[in-house]
């Protein structure tokens, strides 16, 4: 709904007050099938960035690597990178993630 509000130059609360459920459903179907203009523009720009990047060196990047969508990670990847970052800023001390490391008994 936020993307639609941005496209229409309205606030989310204005849309909630003025759109019927049916009209919102129509907009959602349209956005899924055709994409809203800002999303299409983002993908066009990502495509240009991908081609520029590939012109300098061969890589295995794909189009989605150049969009504003954050990559979806597994929870374990996020925990690992978070623990590593905390370890670095705490002077290299070992960071024990909950549920791992110390054994009780």
ABEGO torsion letter per residue (X at the ends): XAAAAAAAGBBAAAAAAABBAAAAAAAAAAAAAAEBAAAAAAAAAAAAAAAAAAAABBBABBAAAABABBBBBBAAAAAAAAAAAAAAAAGGBBBBBBGBGBBBX
